[in-house]
Amino acid sequence: MTGPRVVAMGGGHGLSASLQALRHLSEQITAVVTVADDGGSSGRLRQEFDILPPGDLRMALAALVEDTGWGHQWAAVLQHRLGGTGELAGHALGNLLLMSLWELTDTPVQALDVAGRLLNIRGRVLPMASIPLDIEATVVGVDPDDRSTQGTVRGQSDVAACPGRVLGVRLLPEDPPASPEAVEAIMLADWVVLGPGSWFTSVMPHLLVPDLRRALEQTPARRILTLNVGLNDDETQGFSAAEHVEVLSAHAPDLHFDYVIADPRVVRSDEDVLRGVCSDLGAELFVSSVGKLRANGQHDTLRLAAAYRDVMSFDHSSTRRGG
């Protein structure tokens, strides 16, 4: 199996699910990963060593290891967190591995490529930007005593957990340098997949890196937006599926998609509205059961793989526009 050239964008568990699904369809996968995490092990290492937060990059590497017993064992090693009560307690072993490789190589991308070869991953993992970033959000209702108050929340972990309704997000610095390798991968892709994941802190930050956004707008690849299978996470509490698409479009008004994948459990009575919002993006709504049956809010990777396969098979146009 070789398959189409696919770029998957996001971070955390959402990107991991997408990568594990796409791995059934192609070996030419490039993960473009957010670098704004400031919590947990990643935040501690970022603050102490002034490095890219490694956690989401580690998870992407683990998602792309080969589907064998040996590969699964290495994925478990990457994800293993050290116990105890000392300074290393809570650190993921894969985070420490990446930090060490960054000290031994010239660039973060070179280190990630070395890690990919060590782990024999099926694809490539790249940071979306070449420097660590911060997320800042405008939130209404951040003050529990006055829900009409509008304020600013800074930091990925604080934005993800803050009360109130997020109105918009931005990156600091505001014009960060995109990873050149990520821009090139997007321009050479057959398909680009954005989402699923934490909407404001994992999915939308990619659209706030100017060179990445321009690449997404200009690529001849077909574009897929994958919606979450739950609408009740802290960041988008109370948002409908259509509002997820609308807020993303508001942050990148010139970006269009070809397909939007949504689980029927989040569409419900909202389907006609969602279909209209997708049409405004130039996209066709593709409703498919992609969630786990007994775990609300989680994608089933085999079902998601089937949805990606069906969308890519359904698309009768040339794989690359103008090709």
Backbone hydrogen bonds in HBPLUS format (Angstrom, degrees):
<---DONOR---> <-ACCEPTOR-->    atom                        ^
c    i                          cat <-CA-CA->   ^        H-A-AA   ^      H-
h    n   atom  resd res      DA  || num        DHA   H-A  angle D-A-AA Bond
n    s   type  num  typ     dist DA aas  dist angle  dist       angle   num
A0027-GLU N   A0002-THR O   2.76 MM  25  5.17 167.8  1.78 148.2 146.5     1
A0190-ASP N   A0005-ARG O   2.77 MM 185  5.08 162.4  1.80 136.6 142.9     2
A0191-TRP N   A0005-ARG O   3.07 MM 186  6.44 156.1  2.13 158.8 161.5     3
A0006-VAL N   A0028-GLN O   2.92 MM  22  6.27 164.6  1.95 161.4 166.6     4
A0030-THR N   A0006-VAL O   2.86 MM  24  6.31 153.4  1.93 156.7 164.9     5
A0007-VAL N   A0191-TRP O   2.95 MM 184  6.39 156.8  2.00 151.8 158.8     6
A0193-VAL N   A0007-VAL O   2.74 MM 186  6.13 164.9  1.77 164.8 169.7     7
A0008-ALA N   A0030-THR O   2.88 MM  22  6.23 156.4  1.94 150.5 158.2     8
A0032-VAL N   A0008-ALA O   2.86 MM  24  6.15 165.1  1.88 158.1 162.2     9
A0009-MET N   A0193-VAL O   2.80 MM 184  6.14 158.5  1.85 166.8 174.3    10
A0195-GLY N   A0009-MET O   3.23 MM 186  6.41 160.2  2.27 159.3 163.2    11
A0010-GLY N   A0032-VAL O   3.28 MM  22  6.75 152.9  2.36 160.9 165.1    12
A0034-THR N   A0010-GLY O   3.05 MM  24  6.08 152.7  2.12 154.4 160.5    13
A0015-LEU N   A0011-GLY O   3.37 MM   4  4.89 170.2  2.38 116.0 116.5    14
A0016-SER N   A0012-GLY O   3.10 MM   4  6.31 158.7  2.15 147.5 154.2    15
A0017-ALA N   A0013-HIS O   2.97 MM   4  6.16 155.6  2.03 146.1 151.0    16
A0018-SER N   A0014-GLY O   3.10 MM   4  6.39 160.0  2.14 147.8 153.2    17
A0019-LEU N   A0015-LEU O   2.85 MM   4  6.06 162.8  1.88 158.2 162.4    18
A0020-GLN N   A0016-SER O   2.98 MM   4  6.15 163.0  2.01 149.6 154.2    19
A0021-ALA N   A0017-ALA O   3.03 MM   4  6.21 147.2  2.14 143.1 152.0    20
A0022-LEU N   A0018-SER O   2.88 MM   4  6.11 166.9  1.90 153.7 157.1    21
A0023-ARG N   A0019-LEU O   2.93 MM   4  5.98 141.9  2.07 146.3 155.8    22
A0024-HIS N   A0021-ALA O   3.12 MM   3  5.82 159.5  2.17 116.3 121.9    23
A0025-LEU N   A0022-LEU O   2.82 MM   3  5.24 158.1  1.87 115.4 123.0    24
A0026-SER N   A0022-LEU O   3.07 MM   4  6.28 138.1  2.26 155.8 168.4    25
A0124-ARG N   A0029-ILE O   2.80 MM  95  6.31 141.9  1.95 150.3 162.6    26
A0031-ALA N   A0124-ARG O   2.76 MM  93  6.19 164.3  1.78 163.8 165.4    27
A0126-LEU N   A0031-ALA O   2.76 MM  95  5.96 161.7  1.79 167.0 172.8    28
A0033-VAL N   A0126-LEU O   2.88 MM  93  6.17 166.5  1.90 159.7 162.9    29
A0128-MET N   A0033-VAL O   2.79 MM  95  5.31 146.6  1.90 157.0 146.4    30
A0133-LEU N   A0035-VAL O   3.02 MM  98  6.04 172.1  2.03 149.3 150.4    31
A0043-GLY N   A0039-GLY O   2.92 MM   4  4.32 160.5  1.96 117.0 116.7    32
A0044-ARG N   A0040-GLY O   3.07 MM   4  6.36 157.0  2.13 151.5 158.0    33
A0045-LEU N   A0041-SER O   3.01 MM   4  6.25 166.4  2.03 157.4 160.2    34
A0046-ARG N   A0042-SER O   2.84 MM   4  5.93 158.5  1.88 150.3 157.4    35
A0047-GLN N   A0043-GLY O   2.97 MM   4  6.06 159.8  2.02 144.8 149.7    36
A0048-GLU N   A0044-ARG O   3.02 MM   4  6.14 158.7  2.06 145.9 152.0    37
A0049-PHE N   A0045-LEU O   2.87 MM   4  5.73 164.2  1.90 149.2 153.7    38
A0050-ASP N   A0046-ARG O   2.86 MM   4  4.92 130.0  2.11 130.1 137.0    39
A0058-ARG N   A0054-PRO O   2.80 MM   4  5.94 155.2  1.86 160.4 168.6    40
A0059-MET N   A0055-GLY O   3.02 MM   4  6.33 156.2  2.08 149.5 155.5    41
A0060-ALA N   A0056-ASP O   3.07 MM   4  6.29 149.0  2.17 140.7 148.5    42
A0061-LEU N   A0057-LEU O   3.02 MM   4  6.34 158.0  2.07 149.1 154.7    43
A0062-ALA N   A0058-ARG O   2.95 MM   4  6.25 161.6  1.98 152.4 157.4    44
A0063-ALA N   A0059-MET O   2.99 MM   4  6.18 143.8  2.12 139.5 149.0    45
A0064-LEU N   A0061-LEU O   3.11 MM   3  5.33 141.5  2.27 102.5 113.3    46
A0122-ARG N   A0064-LEU O   2.74 MM  58  5.33 160.3  1.78 149.2 152.6    47
A0068-THR N   A0066-GLU O   2.87 MM   2  5.64 137.8  2.05 103.9  91.3    48
A0072-HIS N   A0068-THR O   2.83 MM   4  6.08 164.5  1.86 157.5 161.4    49
A0073-GLN N   A0069-GLY O   2.97 MM   4  6.13 147.6  2.07 141.3 150.3    50
A0074-TRP N   A0070-TRP O   3.09 MM   4  6.40 154.7  2.16 146.8 152.7    51
A0075-ALA N   A0071-GLY O   2.93 MM   4  6.23 152.3  2.01 148.8 157.2    52
A0076-ALA N   A0072-HIS O   3.00 MM   4  6.25 153.7  2.07 143.7 150.1    53
A0077-VAL N   A0073-GLN O   3.01 MM   4  6.34 147.1  2.13 141.3 150.7    54
A0078-LEU N   A0074-TRP O   2.94 MM   4  6.22 161.4  1.98 152.2 156.0    55
A0079-GLN N   A0075-ALA O   3.07 MM   4  6.29 154.1  2.14 146.3 153.0    56
A0080-HIS N   A0076-ALA O   2.96 MM   4  5.94 120.5  2.32 138.6 152.6    57
A0080-HIS N   A0077-VAL O   3.26 MM   3  5.15 145.0  2.39  96.7 106.6    58
A0094-GLY N   A0078-LEU O   2.95 MM  16  4.08 144.2  2.08 133.7 127.4    59
A0093-LEU N   A0080-HIS O   2.77 MM  13  5.73 163.9  1.80 171.7 174.7    60
A0082-LEU N   A0091-HIS O   2.96 MM   9  5.66 163.3  1.99 153.9 152.9    61
A0090-GLY N   A0082-LEU O   2.82 MM   8  5.29 176.7  1.82 146.9 146.8    62
A0089-ALA N   A0086-GLY O   3.17 MM   3  5.40 155.6  2.23 107.4 114.8    63
A0091-HIS N   A0088-LEU O   3.12 MM   3  5.73 165.8  2.14 138.0 140.5    64
A0095-ASN N   A0092-ALA O   2.98 MM   3  5.30 129.5  2.25 104.8 118.1    65
A0096-LEU N   A0092-ALA O   3.34 MM   4  6.81 151.8  2.43 150.6 157.6    66
A0097-LEU N   A0093-LEU O   2.99 MM   4  6.31 150.0  2.08 147.8 157.0    67
A0098-LEU N   A0094-GLY O   3.02 MM   4  6.24 163.0  2.05 148.0 151.2    68
A0099-MET N   A0095-ASN O   2.99 MM   4  6.19 159.4  2.03 145.2 151.4    69
A0100-SER N   A0096-LEU O   2.99 MM   4  6.15 155.7  2.05 143.9 149.8    70
A0101-LEU N   A0097-LEU O   2.97 MM   4  6.27 158.7  2.02 151.0 156.9    71
A0102-TRP N   A0098-LEU O   2.87 MM   4  6.11 151.7  1.95 151.3 159.1    72
A0103-GLU N   A0099-MET O   3.21 MM   4  6.50 139.1  2.39 138.4 148.4    73
A0103-GLU N   A0100-SER O   3.11 MM   3  5.18 127.6  2.40  95.6 109.2    74
A0104-LEU N   A0100-SER O   3.15 MM   4  6.42 130.1  2.41 138.2 151.7    75
A0104-LEU N   A0101-LEU O   3.09 MM   3  4.96 132.8  2.32  93.0 106.2    76
A0105-THR N   A0101-LEU O   3.00 MM   4  6.04 123.8  2.33 147.2 159.1    77
A0111-ALA N   A0107-THR O   3.09 MM   4  6.41 157.4  2.14 150.1 156.4    78
A0112-LEU N   A0108-PRO O   2.94 MM   4  6.21 155.6  2.00 148.6 155.0    79
A0113-ASP N   A0109-VAL O   2.93 MM   4  6.18 152.0  2.01 148.8 156.5    80
A0114-VAL N   A0110-GLN O   2.97 MM   4  6.26 152.4  2.05 146.8 154.2    81
A0115-ALA N   A0111-ALA O   2.91 MM   4  6.21 160.4  1.95 150.0 155.3    82
A0116-GLY N   A0112-LEU O   2.85 MM   4  6.06 150.6  1.93 142.2 150.7    83
A0117-ARG N   A0113-ASP O   2.98 MM   4  6.29 150.2  2.07 144.7 151.8    84
A0118-LEU N   A0114-VAL O   2.92 MM   4  6.21 160.2  1.96 153.5 159.2    85
A0119-LEU N   A0115-ALA O   2.97 MM   4  6.14 152.8  2.05 147.8 154.6    86
A0120-ASN N   A0116-GLY O   2.84 MM   4  5.72 112.4  2.30 132.7 149.1    87
A0121-ILE N   A0116-GLY O   3.08 MM   5  5.31 159.8  2.12 144.5 150.4    88
A0120-ASN N   A0117-ARG O   3.26 MM   3  4.85 145.5  2.38  91.2 101.2    89
A0179-SER N   A0128-MET O   3.11 MM  51  5.55 160.9  2.15 116.3 117.4    90
A0130-SER N   A0177-PRO O   3.13 MM  47  6.12 158.0  2.18 156.6 161.6    91
A0134-ASP N   A0172-LEU O   2.97 MM  38  5.03 155.1  2.03 147.0 154.0    92
A0172-LEU N   A0134-ASP O   2.84 MM  38  5.03 148.3  1.94 146.3 150.4    93
A0155-GLY N   A0135-ILE O   2.69 MM  20  5.15 166.6  1.70 168.6 170.6    94
A0136-GLU N   A0170-ARG O   2.96 MM  34  5.41 164.2  1.98 157.2 159.0    95
A0170-ARG N   A0136-GLU O   2.88 MM  34  5.41 143.7  2.01 152.1 163.7    96
A0137-ALA N   A0153-VAL O   2.76 MM  16  5.22 168.0  1.77 158.2 161.9    97
A0153-VAL N   A0137-ALA O   2.91 MM  16  5.22 160.6  1.94 149.0 155.4    98
A0138-THR N   A0168-GLY O   2.93 MM  30  5.45 160.6  1.97 151.8 157.5    99
A0167-LEU N   A0138-THR O   2.77 MM  29  5.55 170.3  1.78 162.8 165.8   100
A0139-VAL N   A0151-GLY O   2.85 MM  12  5.40 169.4  1.86 155.5 159.1   101
A0151-GLY N   A0139-VAL O   2.78 MM  12  5.40 165.2  1.80 160.3 163.7   102
A0140-VAL N   A0165-ARG O   2.97 MM  25  5.33 164.5  1.99 149.5 148.5   103
A0165-ARG N   A0140-VAL O   2.82 MM  25  5.33 158.6  1.86 160.8 161.0   104
A0141-GLY N   A0149-THR O   2.71 MM   8  5.32 165.7  1.73 155.0 159.7   105
A0146-ASP N   A0143-ASP O   2.99 MM   3  5.34 152.9  2.07 111.8 120.3   106
A0149-THR N   A0146-ASP O   3.06 MM   3  5.71 168.5  2.08 122.2 125.8   107
A0159-VAL N   A0155-GLY O   2.87 MM   4  6.05 162.0  1.90 162.6 168.3   108
A0160-ALA N   A0156-GLN O   2.94 MM   4  6.06 161.5  1.98 150.6 155.9   109
A0162-CYS N   A0158-ASP O   2.91 MM   4  5.70 116.1  2.33 143.0 156.8   110
A0182-ALA N   A0179-SER O   2.94 MM   3  5.22 127.3  2.23 105.3 119.3   111
A0183-VAL N   A0179-SER O   3.14 MM   4  6.54 157.8  2.19 156.7 162.7   112
A0184-GLU N   A0180-PRO O   2.97 MM   4  6.21 161.9  2.00 150.5 155.3   113
A0185-ALA N   A0181-GLU O   2.98 MM   4  6.12 155.4  2.04 139.9 146.7   114
A0186-ILE N   A0182-ALA O   3.04 MM   4  6.29 157.1  2.10 150.4 155.6   115
A0187-MET N   A0183-VAL O   3.10 MM   4  6.36 159.5  2.14 149.9 155.1   116
A0188-LEU N   A0184-GLU O   3.03 MM   4  6.22 138.2  2.21 146.0 157.1   117
A0189-ALA N   A0186-ILE O   3.36 MM   3  5.22 158.1  2.41  98.8 105.1   118
A0222-ARG N   A0190-ASP O   3.00 MM  32  6.29 163.6  2.03 143.9 139.1   119
A0192-VAL N   A0222-ARG O   2.83 MM  30  6.24 150.6  1.91 160.3 168.5   120
A0224-ILE N   A0192-VAL O   2.78 MM  32  6.14 162.3  1.81 166.1 170.9   121
A0194-LEU N   A0224-ILE O   2.88 MM  30  6.27 164.2  1.91 166.4 171.2   122
A0226-THR N   A0194-LEU O   2.89 MM  32  6.18 168.7  1.90 162.5 165.7   123
A0202-SER N   A0198-SER O   2.79 MM   4  5.07 146.3  1.90 148.7 149.7   124
A0203-VAL N   A0198-SER O   3.13 MM   5  6.31 148.0  2.24 151.1 153.8   125
A0204-MET N   A0199-TRP O   3.01 MM   5  6.12 164.7  2.04 158.3 162.4   126
A0207-LEU N   A0204-MET O   2.88 MM   3  5.45 142.4  2.02 119.2 129.3   127
A0208-LEU N   A0205-PRO O   3.00 MM   3  5.14 155.7  2.06 106.2 114.1   128
A0212-LEU N   A0209-VAL O   2.93 MM   3  5.39 121.3  2.28 115.6 131.0   129
A0213-ARG N   A0209-VAL O   2.92 MM   4  6.11 163.7  1.95 160.0 165.3   130
A0214-ARG N   A0210-PRO O   2.92 MM   4  6.15 162.0  1.96 153.3 158.1   131
A0215-ALA N   A0211-ASP O   3.03 MM   4  6.15 153.1  2.10 137.3 144.8   132
A0216-LEU N   A0212-LEU O   2.90 MM   4  6.20 155.2  1.96 151.3 158.1   133
A0217-GLU N   A0213-ARG O   2.93 MM   4  6.20 149.2  2.03 146.8 155.6   134
A0218-GLN N   A0214-ARG O   2.92 MM   4  6.06 145.5  2.04 146.5 155.6   135
A0219-THR N   A0215-ALA O   2.83 MM   4  5.64 137.5  2.01 150.0 156.8   136
A0321-ARG N   A0220-PRO O   3.11 MM 101  5.12 166.5  2.13 146.8 142.5   137
A0258-ASP N   A0223-ARG O   2.93 MM  35  5.26 159.7  1.97 134.5 141.2   138
A0259-TYR N   A0223-ARG O   3.16 MM  36  6.60 152.8  2.24 157.6 163.0   139
A0225-LEU N   A0259-TYR O   2.92 MM  34  6.34 160.5  1.96 152.3 157.9   140
A0261-ILE N   A0225-LEU O   2.88 MM  36  6.31 155.1  1.94 156.2 164.6   141
A0227-LEU N   A0261-ILE O   2.99 MM  34  6.08 170.9  2.00 167.1 169.2   142
A0239-PHE N   A0236-THR O   2.96 MM   3  5.37 167.1  1.97 136.0 137.1   143
A0244-HIS N   A0240-SER O   3.09 MM   4  6.45 143.9  2.22 145.6 155.0   144
A0245-VAL N   A0241-ALA O   3.34 MM   4  6.75 155.3  2.40 147.0 151.8   145
A0246-GLU N   A0242-ALA O   2.91 MM   4  6.21 157.4  1.96 149.0 156.2   146
A0247-VAL N   A0243-GLU O   2.93 MM   4  5.98 165.0  1.95 150.2 152.5   147
A0248-LEU N   A0244-HIS O   3.27 MM   4  6.39 152.5  2.35 139.6 146.9   148
A0249-SER N   A0245-VAL O   2.96 MM   4  6.18 159.4  2.00 149.4 155.3   149
A0250-ALA N   A0246-GLU O   2.91 MM   4  6.13 145.3  2.03 144.6 154.2   150
A0251-HIS N   A0248-LEU O   3.14 MM   3  5.37 135.6  2.34 101.2 112.7   151
A0252-ALA N   A0249-SER O   3.15 MM   3  5.04 139.4  2.32  94.8 106.4   152
A0255-LEU N   A0252-ALA O   3.08 MM   3  5.60 167.5  2.10 122.6 125.8   153
A0257-PHE N   A0281-LEU O   3.14 MM  24  5.89 145.9  2.26 135.9 146.2   154
A0284-GLU N   A0258-ASP O   2.91 MM  26  6.15 159.6  1.95 129.7 130.4   155
A0260-VAL N   A0284-GLU O   3.00 MM  24  6.21 152.2  2.08 148.0 147.6   156
A0286-PHE N   A0260-VAL O   2.75 MM  26  5.84 170.9  1.76 164.3 161.8   157
A0262-ALA N   A0286-PHE O   3.06 MM  24  6.33 157.2  2.11 145.3 149.1   158
A0288-SER N   A0262-ALA O   2.96 MM  26  6.22 154.1  2.02 148.2 156.7   159
A0266-VAL N   A0263-ASP O   3.06 MM   3  5.77 154.4  2.13 121.3 127.6   160
A0268-ARG N   A0264-PRO O   3.21 MM   4  6.10 162.9  2.25 151.1 151.4   161
A0270-ASP N   A0267-VAL O   2.72 MM   3  5.23 142.5  1.86 147.6 149.5   162
A0274-LEU N   A0270-ASP O   2.82 MM   4  5.97 169.3  1.83 165.2 169.0   163
A0275-ARG N   A0271-GLU O   2.75 MM   4  5.89 157.9  1.80 152.5 158.9   164
A0276-GLY N   A0272-ASP O   3.08 MM   4  6.27 150.3  2.17 140.3 147.6   165
A0277-VAL N   A0273-VAL O   2.97 MM   4  6.30 156.5  2.03 152.0 158.5   166
A0278-CYS N   A0274-LEU O   2.88 MM   4  6.10 161.1  1.91 153.3 158.5   167
A0279-SER N   A0275-ARG O   2.94 MM   4  6.12 150.6  2.03 139.9 148.3   168
A0280-ASP N   A0276-GLY O   3.05 MM   4  6.36 144.1  2.18 142.0 150.9   169
A0281-LEU N   A0278-CYS O   2.93 MM   3  5.12 135.4  2.14 100.7 113.6   170
A0283-ALA N   A0278-CYS O   2.84 MM   5  5.03 156.1  1.90 149.8 141.7   171
A0282-GLY N   A0279-SER O   2.92 MM   3  4.88 156.3  1.98 103.2 110.4   172
A0300-ASP N   A0290-VAL O   2.84 MM  10  5.73 168.5  1.85 143.9 147.7   173
A0292-LYS N   A0298-GLN O   2.89 MM   6  5.85 161.4  1.92 157.2 157.3   174
A0298-GLN N   A0295-ALA O   3.35 MM   3  5.95 151.5  2.43 141.0 137.7   175
A0304-LEU N   A0300-ASP O   2.83 MM   4  6.03 159.8  1.87 160.1 167.0   176
A0305-ALA N   A0301-THR O   2.85 MM   4  5.94 149.6  1.94 136.8 145.5   177
A0306-ALA N   A0302-LEU O   2.99 MM   4  6.24 152.1  2.07 141.8 148.8   178
A0307-ALA N   A0303-ARG O   2.99 MM   4  6.31 149.5  2.09 143.6 151.8   179
A0308-TYR N   A0304-LEU O   2.93 MM   4  6.24 164.0  1.96 154.9 158.3   180
A0309-ARG N   A0305-ALA O   2.86 MM   4  6.06 159.6  1.90 148.4 154.8   181
A0310-ASP N   A0306-ALA O   2.85 MM   4  6.03 158.5  1.90 146.0 151.8   182
A0311-VAL N   A0307-ALA O   2.92 MM   4  6.14 161.9  1.96 152.6 157.2   183
A0312-MET N   A0308-TYR O   2.92 MM   4  6.07 167.3  1.94 152.3 156.1   184
A0313-SER N   A0309-ARG O   2.83 MM   4  5.95 146.7  1.94 145.8 155.5   185
A0314-PHE N   A0310-ASP O   2.73 MM   4  5.74 147.5  1.83 142.5 152.2   186
A0315-ASP N   A0311-VAL O   3.03 MM   4  6.16 141.4  2.18 143.9 152.4   187
A0323-GLY N   A0320-ARG O   2.79 MM   3  5.22 148.7  1.89 143.7 142.8   188
